[in-house]
Amino acid sequence: MDSLKEIIAGEIALSETPGTTMKKWRELFGVSQIELSKHLKISTSTISDYEGNRRMSPGVGVIKRFVNALFEIDDKKGGTVAANLEKVEIKETQQEAPYILKDFSAPITGVDFARMIDAKVVANPSYLDSIKIFGYTLLDSLRVILEMSLGDYPKLFGTTTERAFIFEQVTTGRSPMVVVRVAPIKPKIVVIFNLENVDKLAIKIAQIEKIPLLTTKVGIDELKARLNNI
């Protein structure tokens, strides 16, 4: 638990926009500004000012109180968010892994995400309006299927399940969606890279799981550049 708190506190302290990062973690923990203000005994306007980067960057004391409050509020609700985060092994380096994790400095809507990568929605377009994602995972589909066990699957989510999976090395789209179907944790959005015709079973699984399924032909380097600017 302490190491996870240190990761969160460190990200806030090192962020160029610490208030935005604080907002990201508050929303990840499902804590409202009102809940946080009552717990910390400060006004919601103070929290809003921090999150809007209108106040001076928070010091160590403020960050510590903020992070502890998130865990304490979560604990009162059953501790599910912290428990899920603790299950994930945070890797210091991912060069050898068949996937790349990237978290955004602020959440974006599913609609904005699709627009940003020039995506075509092939299943469940209506769900994009209600989705917010906090990052993406770029996966080498073949290596993930061949090299990773189902027990390793949670590692693909990093610090949050509120993310998009972008699959490379896909021929039909069926295999990635079968993996998503049987896995205990689901991404919020699935993107299949550079595929003209998506397998009908893949589309059917996406519909059953209520996961928007997207395709894009944007070059992989260009795609990463666009997403890394978020």
C-alpha positions in Angstrom: 0.0 0.0 0.0 2.8 2.5 0.9 4.6 1.9 -2.4 1.4 2.6 -4.3 0.9 5.8 -2.3 4.5 6.8 -3.1 3.9 6.2 -6.9 0.8 8.5 -6.8 2.5 11.1 -4.7 5.6 11.0 -6.9 3.5 11.4 -10.1 1.8 14.5 -8.6 5.0 16.1 -7.4 6.8 15.6 -10.7 3.9 16.6 -12.9 4.1 19.8 -14.9 0.4 20.3 -14.0 0.1 18.7 -10.5 -3.5 19.8 -10.1 -4.6 18.0 -13.3 -2.8 14.9 -12.0 -4.6 15.2 -8.6 -7.9 15.4 -10.5 -7.0 12.3 -12.4 -6.3 10.2 -9.3 -9.4 11.6 -7.5 -11.6 10.5 -10.4 -9.8 7.1 -10.7 -10.7 6.5 -7.0 -14.3 7.5 -7.7 -14.1 10.3 -5.1 -16.2 13.5 -5.6 -14.9 16.9 -4.8 -17.6 17.1 -2.1 -16.4 13.8 -0.5 -12.8 15.0 -0.6 -13.6 18.4 0.9 -15.5 16.9 3.8 -12.8 14.4 4.5 -10.0 17.0 4.4 -12.2 19.7 6.0 -11.5 22.2 3.3 -13.8 23.9 0.8 -14.7 22.4 -2.6 -13.5 25.7 -4.2 -10.0 25.1 -2.8 -10.0 21.6 -4.3 -11.3 23.1 -7.6 -8.5 25.7 -7.6 -5.8 23.0 -7.1 -7.3 20.8 -9.8 -7.5 23.8 -12.2 -3.9 24.6 -11.5 -5.0 28.0 -10.2 -3.1 27.6 -6.9 0.6 27.4 -6.3 1.8 23.8 -6.8 0.9 21.7 -3.7 3.7 21.0 -1.3 4.7 17.7 0.2 2.2 18.1 3.1 -0.8 18.8 0.8 0.1 15.9 -1.5 0.4 13.5 1.5 -2.9 14.5 2.9 -4.6 14.3 -0.5 -3.2 10.8 -1.2 -4.0 9.5 2.2 -7.6 10.8 1.9 -8.1 8.9 -1.3 -7.1 5.7 0.3 -9.1 6.4 3.5 -12.3 7.2 1.6 -11.8 4.2 -0.6 -11.3 2.0 2.5 -14.7 3.2 3.9 -16.2 2.0 0.6 -14.7 -1.4 0.8 -11.2 -0.7 -0.5 -11.9 -2.0 -4.0 -10.0 0.6 -5.9 -6.8 0.2 -3.9 -7.1 -3.5 -3.9 -7.3 -3.6 -7.7 -4.4 -1.3 -8.1 -2.3 -3.4 -5.7 -2.9 -6.5 -7.8 -1.0 -4.9 -10.7 2.8 -5.2 -10.9 4.2 -1.8 -11.8 7.2 -2.4 -14.0 10.1 0.0 -14.0 10.8 -0.8 -17.6 8.7 -2.4 -20.4 11.2 -2.6 -23.3 11.1 -6.4 -23.2 7.4 -6.7 -22.7 5.0 -7.3 -25.6 3.1 -4.2 -24.7 3.6 -0.5 -23.9 1.6 1.3 -21.2 0.8 5.0 -21.3 -1.3 7.0 -18.8 -2.7 10.4 -19.8 -2.1 13.5 -17.7 -5.9 14.0 -17.8 -8.8 11.7 -18.8 -10.4 12.1 -22.2 -13.8 11.0 -23.5 -14.2 8.0 -25.8 -15.5 10.3 -28.5 -12.4 12.5 -28.3 -10.1 9.5 -28.3 -11.8 8.1 -31.4 -11.5 11.4 -33.1 -7.9 11.9 -32.2 -6.8 8.6 -33.8 -9.1 9.0 -36.9 -10.9 5.8 -35.9 -13.8 4.1 -37.5 -16.3 2.6 -35.0 -17.4 -0.9 -36.0 -19.3 -1.8 -32.8 -21.1 0.1 -30.0 -20.7 3.7 -31.1 -23.3 4.9 -28.6 -21.2 3.8 -25.6 -18.4 6.2 -26.5 -20.3 9.2 -25.1 -20.3 7.8 -21.6 -16.7 6.5 -21.5 -13.7 8.3 -20.0 -10.3 6.7 -20.4 -7.1 7.5 -18.5 -4.6 5.8 -20.8 -3.9 3.2 -23.4 -2.0 -0.1 -23.8 -0.4 -0.8 -27.1 -0.2 -4.6 -27.6 1.7 -6.8 -30.0 -1.3 -9.2 -30.4 0.7 -12.3 -31.4 3.2 -12.0 -28.6 0.6 -11.3 -26.0 -1.3 -14.4 -27.0 1.7 -16.6 -27.3 3.9 -15.3 -24.4 1.5 -14.2 -21.7 -0.6 -16.3 -19.4 -4.1 -15.3 -18.3 -2.6 -14.6 -14.8 -0.3 -12.0 -16.4 -3.3 -10.2 -18.0 -3.8 -7.6 -15.3 -0.4 -6.2 -16.0 -1.8 -4.8 -19.2 -3.8 -2.3 -17.3 -1.0 -0.5 -15.4 -2.6 1.6 -12.7 -6.1 1.7 -14.1 -8.7 -0.4 -16.0 -10.1 2.8 -17.5 -8.0 2.5 -20.6 -8.1 1.6 -24.3 -6.3 -1.5 -25.7 -4.7 -1.0 -29.1 -3.8 -4.2 -30.9 -1.1 -4.5 -33.5 -0.2 -7.5 -35.6 -3.9 -8.5 -36.1 -5.1 -10.4 -39.2 -8.9 -10.7 -38.4 -9.5 -9.2 -35.0 -10.9 -12.4 -33.6 -8.1 -13.5 -31.3 -7.8 -10.2 -29.4 -11.5 -10.1 -28.7 -11.6 -13.8 -27.6 -8.9 -12.9 -25.1 -10.9 -9.9 -23.9 -14.0 -12.1 -23.7 -12.5 -14.7 -21.3 -10.4 -12.3 -19.3 -11.7 -11.2 -15.8 -11.0 -7.5 -16.5 -12.1 -5.6 -19.6 -10.7 -2.5 -21.3 -13.1 0.3 -21.9 -12.3 0.5 -25.6 -10.6 -1.8 -28.1 -8.8 -0.5 -31.1 -7.5 -2.8 -33.9 -4.7 -1.2 -35.9 -4.6 -1.3 -39.7 -7.3 -3.8 -40.4 -9.9 -3.2 -43.2 -12.4 -6.0 -42.5 -13.0 -7.0 -38.8 -14.1 -10.6 -38.2 -17.8 -10.9 -37.5 -17.2 -12.9 -34.3 -14.9 -10.1 -33.0 -17.8 -7.6 -33.6 -20.2 -10.0 -31.9 -18.0 -10.3 -28.8 -17.7 -6.5 -28.6 -21.4 -6.2 -28.7 -21.9 -8.8 -26.0 -19.3 -7.1 -23.8 -20.6 -3.6 -24.6 -17.1 -2.5 -25.5 -16.7 0.0 -28.4 -14.6 -1.6 -31.1 -12.6 0.8 -33.3 -10.2 0.5 -36.2 -7.6 3.0 -37.4 -5.2 3.3 -40.3 -3.1 6.0 -38.7 0.6 5.0 -38.8 1.8 3.6 -35.5 4.4 6.3 -34.9 1.9 9.0 -35.7 -0.7 7.3 -33.5 1.7 7.2 -30.5 2.7 10.8 -31.1 -0.9 12.0 -31.1 -1.7 10.1 -27.9 1.5 11.0 -26.1 0.5 14.7 -26.4 -2.6 14.2 -24.3 
